[in-house]
Amino acid sequence: MSKNILVTGASSGFGLLIANDLHKKGYNIIGTSRNPEKYASKVPFKMIALDLDSDQSITTLPDRIFKEIGQLDILINNAGFLVNGIAEEIPIELGRKQFETNFWGTIKVTNAILPYFRKQKSGKIITIGSITGLVAFPSTAYYAASKHALEGYYKALRFELTEFNIRVAMIEPGSFKTNIMENSSTTLNRIEDYNSLRNKSEKYADFIVEQGEDPAIVAEKVLKVVETDKPEFRNLVGKGLSVLILLQHFAYGILEKMILKQLNNT
């Protein structure tokens, strides 16, 4: 029997690739989007509405899912967006919105599904994090903070759900060619003192995206986690990430110099 999988944010980017890849492998996919009617005719799987900033949209999600299927086997948390810019220039309201969507929205969706997973004594929760949830870079303060927060939350949740046979895993992608920068939010507020750093950061971000790997690799990693009974919690995806994490934990001074050198040379 094919497993039923819910993929949030399945209309573009990683979410669309993941949903398409799993569909091709024979899984029954339900994708979500704020505006599913725009994409329903363009994808081979079912699309339903979900707005991570709307409590009503989230609380009604299980009823709408179970009108389509009898059981949900896997939740893949992917929906979210990027707030991009120098930390001091970003209004607190925009930073708060970053957390409301990326962190609280993801947690609320998870909590809406958990009672059903507990009742059936099975399930898998896979959340798409980011390397910035482990190592922060300039102009990503709020995004990195939201991803760090997800990392901590799901680490704890992993222990709490073990007795219910519910597995919890994070996918941590590095640099990939996606439309994340095009869909990012920023501010028109500019502090002159940061002009030099801002220009370097923007060039560095463009360089990173241009040099990024094929995002299909992330979908392949998700498939492996889907098909593994007891996956590892942290699943890094991308070149050189293991070394980067090692530097983060044991030689941060070296890592800091590397980042600053790349910024200045971009």
N, C-alpha and C positions, 0 to 999 in steps of 0.2 A: 504494500500500500504506500503510495506516495505521501511524503510528509508535507504538511501545510506550513508555509512560512510567510510571516508578515515582514515587509521591508518598508520602513518609513523613509520618506524623501526619495521615492523611486522614480521621479520624473526626469532627473538629470544626474550628471556626475557619477560618483561611486555608486549611488543607490540604483541608478538605471542599469549600470554595468552588472552589478551584483544580481539584481532581479532578473535581467535577461539571461545571465549565465546559469543561474539556478533553474530557471524555466527550461532552458535547453537540456539540462541534465535530468529533467523529468519531475521536478518538484512543482507543487501547486503554489503559486505565488499570488499574494495579495499585496499590492503596492499602495503607498499613500502619497498624496500631494495636496497642497492647499486648493488647487484648482484641477481636480482629476479629469474634468470634462475636456480640458485642453489636450490631454495626452491619451485618453482612453482608446482612441482609434489608431494610435501610433505604437502601442505596445501590445505584446501577445498575452499579457496577463491582466487580471482584474485590478482596477484602480478605484480606491475610495478616498473620500475627503478626510484630511486630518490637518488641523492647525495647532502646532505645539504651543502657541500663545493663547489658546482658548480652552479653558477648563471644560466647557460644555462639549467641545469637539472631542476632547480626550475621554471624558466620562461616558460618552455614548459610543465610543469606539468598540468595546467588546460586543455590545448588542448588534452592531452593524457587521462586525466580523463573523459572528456566529449565525447570522442569517445566510452567509455564503458557505460556511464550512461547519462541520460538527465538532472539530477539535483543532486547536492550534498547537503546533509542535515547536516552532522556533520563532523568536522575536529578534529581528535585526534592527537595532537603533542606528539610523544613519542621518536622519534629518537634522539640519542645523545651518548656520551661516557664519561668516567671518566678519568681525569688526577689525578693521585695519587702520593703523595710524599710531603716531606717537602717544604714549599713555597720557601725558598731561594735557594734550590737545583734545582727547576724546571726552565728551560730556559724560558725566556720571549716568545720566538717563540712558545713553546709548550703551554704556558698559553694563548697566543693569539689564537692558533688553537682551544683550548677548547671553547673560546668565539665565534669564527667563526662558529663552529658547533652547540654547545648547545644553544647559544643565537641568533646570527645573522641568522643562518640557519633556526631556528624555526620561527623567525620573518619574514623572507623572504617568507617562505611557507605560513604563515598566510596572508601576504600582497598579495600573488598571488591569494588566494582564496577569499579574502574579496570583491572584486568587484562583484563576482557572488552572494555572500550572500546578499550584499546590494541591488542588482537588484531584487532578489526574495523576499526581505524583510523578510528573515528568515535565521536561521542557528544557529549552536552551535559550539563553539571552546573550546575544552577540552585539557588542557596541563598537561602532567605528570611532576610534579616538584619533590621535595624531601624534607625530613625533614631538609637536609643540606641547603636548601634555606631559612630556618627560624632559624636554630641553627647550627653553624659551628663547626666542629671537627678537631683535628690535622690531617695533611696530606691530607686535602681536600680543601685547600684554593681556588684554581682556580675553581674547581667544585662547591663549595659552592657559590662563587662569581657569577658564571654564572646562578645558580639557584635563587639566590637573585635577580639578574637582571631580570629574567623572571617574578618573582613574582611582581616586581614593574611595569614592562611594562604592564602586563595583568590586573593589578589593574586599571590602567588608561584607557586601552582599553575597559574594561567592561562598564565604564561610557559613552564612546564615541559611543558605538554601540547600546545602549539601544533603541534609537528612530527607529532603523532599525529592531527591534525584533531579534537581534543577541545576544545570551547569551554566556558569557565567564566564565569559571570555571577552577580552578587548582585542581589537585589531588596531595596530599603531602604524599607519602609513607614513613614509617619509615624503620625499618630493616627487610628485607625479603631475603629468600634464592634464589638468582639469580646468573647469571654468570657475574655480573658487574665487579667484581675484575679481573676475568680471561681476560676480554676484555679491561681492563684499560691500560692507557699509563703512563709511568714514565720516569725517567732519570737515567743514570748510574753515573752521577755526584754525588759524596758523600762528604759532609763536615764533617770531623771527630767530630766536636763539637756536632753534632746532632745524633751520633751513638746510644746513650742510648735512646733518645726519639724516633728515627726511629724504633728501635727494639720493643719498647713498642707499638708504633702505629700500626706496622704490626701485632703483636700478638692480639692487641685489634680489629683490622679490621677482622681478621680471626674469633675471638670469636663472634663478632657481626653477621657475616654471618652465622656461625654455629648455633647461637641461634635465627636466624631470623625466621619469621613466613612464612606460606605458601603463595606464591605470588598470588595464586588464589583469595585471599581476595581483592587484588587490582583490579583485573578484575571485581569482584562483585561490588566494589564501583563505578567503571566506568559505569557499567550497570545501577546502580541507578541514576547516574548523567545524562546519556543518556535518561533515561525514566522520568526524572523530568523536567517539563516545565520551571521552574525558579529556577535552582539550586543555592545553596550558592556558593560564590566565592571560598572559601578555604574548601577543603574536606580532612581532615586528615585520614590516614589509618594506623593502627597499635596500639599496646598496649602502654598505658602511654603517648601518644603524647600530649594530652591536658594538662597534668601536666607539661610536658617539655616546652611547649609554655608559660604556665603561669609563670614558673620559668625564662624563657628567658626575659619576659617583666617586671616582678616585683621583681625578686630575682636572678639576674644573678650571683651574688657572690656565692650563694648556688649551682647553676647549675655548675659553673666553678669548684668548689670543688668536686662535684660529678664526673665530667668527669676526673679530675686529679686522683681521688681515684681509679676509674675504670682502668685507664691506668696503675697505679702503681701496681694494684692487679692482672692484667691479666698475 
